[in-house]
Amino acid sequence: MTHKKIGDVILDVRNISLAFGGVKALTDISFDVREHEIRAIIGPNGAGKSSMLNCINGVYTPQQGTISFRGQTFDHMNSRQVAEMGIARTFQNLALFKGMSVIDNIMTGRNLRIKSNLFLQALRVGPAAREEEQNREFVENIIDFLEIQAHRKTPVGQLPYGLQKRVDLGRALAMEPQVLLLDEPMAGMNLEEKQDMSRFVLDVNDEFGTTVVLIEHDMSVVMDISDRVVVLDYGKKIGDGTPEEVRGNEDVISAYLGTSH
């Protein structure tokens, strides 16, 4: 692996608590994400991983705590703001447009970037036509990068699951995010698909310099590709550090092996 330079803190999560009714989903969680790293959030089922991601990308508003992005602090953000600031996300249950082609799905990720007004866009004249051309070019580069050229025009619903996941990643990349949130990108994949996806995540991090925050169940994947790992269990943080440090942490071991409960 290349020795990449990890930068300063880009995302700082402080004392986040989230409850639904009386049920605590997250209790006083703090961790940070540094620029250009791959930061994993792991934990057994029901640990609060997806809730944490939903707080970061503005789907949930925590009752307590703050999230800072590039030094700007928010009590809560809405999803649109988050996206405009440069945080993109993939979803566990593919939120793709099944009837649309691969290229059109990935183009939807460009919509946030499209500046010219809708009227000009509809006519495809002047600046809008040029912009459309640049966006198409950008999307074609993503399609090449993800090695799905052969499927450019295929309706996404007709693709095998592993390739659909790749299209979902492509759509998030089309937003040119500074931080990419990946919600179980390997879920439901066979070994070969997992290896492919791991390689793409590493390449996105390496070639685009994108900071990656990743929720994943597969521990071997996480240990292979992450720079640092934060571990949640029952909505509390029980470990945080390098893969080696986390692997040797007694609390983490017992949470995963079920000896603590």
N, C-alpha and C positions, 0 to 999 in steps of 0.2 A: 504493500500500500504506500502511496505517496505520503510524505510528511507534510501535511497541510498546516497552514498557520491558523490556529484558532484565534479569533479576535476577541473584542470586548463583549460584555453582556448586551444582547440585543433585545431579549425578552426577560422580564423580571416578574415573577409571580410571588406575591407577598401575602401570607396569612389568609389564604382563601378558605372560606367556609361556605358551604352550600347545603341547604336542607329543603326537602319537599315535604310540606306538612310538618310532621314531627320527626321525619326520618332524615338523619344526617347522611348526606352523600359524600361530603368532603369536610374534614375538620382541620383548620389551621395549616393549610399546605403552603409551603414556600420552596421554590427552587428557581434557578435561572437557566437561561439558554444563551450560549455564546455564539457569536457570529461564526458561521462556516462549520459548525459542528453538527454531528448527528446525535441527537439527544433522545434517548428512549424513555418511555413511561411504561413500566410493566407492573404486573400484579395479577393475582388470581381473579377469577370471575367475580364481578360485583365489588371490585376494589375501588371503583370511582374513576377509572381511566378515561372513559368517554365523557363523563361529567366534567372532568378537568379540561379536556379538549373543547367542550362546548362553552366553558367559561372563557377560554382564550379567544375563541372565534365569535363570541358575542351572542351565542344561542341562549345561554343561561346567564342571568345576572346573580353573582354570588351575594349572600347577605353581608359578608364581611370580606375585607381584604382588597388589594389593588393589583392591577396588572400594568406594568410599564413596558412600552415599546419604544426603543431608541430614546430612552430618557423621558418620554412623555407618559404621565401617569393617568390611568382611567379607573374610575370606580366600576363603570361598566361601558361596554361598547356595543353598538349594534353590528350585525353581520356585514352590512354594506360598508360601514366605516372601516371595519377590520380588513375587508377585501381591498378597499381603496388604499389603505396604508401599506399593503403589500404582504398580507398573510392569506395564503390560499389553503384549501383543504380538500382532501378526497374523503369519500364516505364509505362506511362499512357495507351498507346495502346500496349497491351501485345506483346513483341518482342520474343515470344517463338517459338520453332520449333514444329509446330502443329502435324507433322507426327511422331515425336519422342516420346518415352515413357517418363514418369515422371522422372524416374531415369536418363535417358540419358540427358534430359534437365538440370537437376540439376548438372550432371557431367560436363557439359560445363562450369559451373562456377568454376570448379577446374582447368581448363586449364592453368590459370595464375600461378597456384601453381605448375604445373608439371615441374620438373627439368630435368629429364633424357632425353637423346636425342631421336628424333623421330624414329630413326632406331631401337634402343633397345626397344622402346615402341611398335613398330609394331611387333617385335618378342616376346614381353612380356617375356623377360628373365632378370635374375639378378636383378639389382636395379630397373629396370622399372616394373618388375612384382610385387615386394614388394610395390613400390609406388602406382601402380594401386590398389593393395589390400587395402592400407591405405586410398586412396582416396575413394574407394567404401565404406569402413567402415564409413568414415566421412559423406558421402552422405546418407548412411542408417540412421545415427543418426539424420540428418536433417529431413529425411522423417518421422522418429518416432516423432521427436519434433513437426512437423507440422501436425501430425495425418493424414497422407495420405498413410499409409502402404498398404491399400486395393487397391490403384491405382498405385502402383510402376511401373507396366508393361503396364499401359494403355497409348495409344497415347494421348498427352495433348489435342489435338483438340476435343476429345470425352468427356472431362470433363466439368461439369458446370462451369460457369464463376468464381464463388467464389473460386473454387478449382484451377482454372488456375492461379488466382492471388496469391494463396498460393505457387504454383510451381515457379512463378516468384520471390517471396520472397526467396524461397529455393535456387534458383540459385544464387541470390545475397549473401546469407549467405554462400554458398559454397566457396566464395572467402575469407572467414574469414575477413571481413572488420573491420577496426577500426571505420569507420564512414559509416553509411548506409543512402543513400538518397532515400526517398520514395516519388514518384511522384503520388499523389492522390491514395493511396493504397485502399481506400474505394469507389472510383468512381464506379457508376453503381451497387452497392451492395444493397441487401435488409437488413433490420434491423439485422436479425440474422447473416448474413455474416459479417456485420460491427462489430458486437460484437465479433465474432470469430477473425477477423483480428486485432481488438484493443487489444485483449488478447495476440495474438502472438507478436505484436509490443512491448507490455509491457514485455513479457517474454524474447524476444530477448535482450531488454535493460537490463533486470534484470539478466537473467541467463548467457548470454554471455558477459555482460558488454559492449555491443556495443552502441556507440553514434548514435543517430538517428536524422536525419533532415527530416522533414515531411511537404509536401504540402498537404493541405486537404481543401475541401469545407465545409464539415460537421462540423459546429462550435461546436456542442455538443461533438463530438468525440475529437476534438482538446482540448477543455476545460477539458475534462476528463483525457486525457493521457499525456498532455504536461507539461514540467517543466517551459518553457518560450516560449513566442509567439512573433514573429515579424510580423507586419502588413504592407502590401504594398497596395497602391492605385494609379492607373495611374503611376506606375513606381517610386513612391516616398515612403519613409518610413514614416508612420503616427503613428506608435505605436510600443512599444517594452517593454516587461516586463512579469510578471507572468500572468497566465490566469485571475486572479482577477483584476489586474491592467488594463489589456487590455480591459476587459469586461466593465470597468467603464470609459474608455477613450472616451470623447465626439467626437473626430475626427473619431475614429473607428466606433462608433455607427452611426454617420451620413453617413460615407462611405457605411456601410452595409444597412442602411435604405434609402440611396439615397437622404437625405435631403441637403447634401452639394452641390450637382450639379444641 
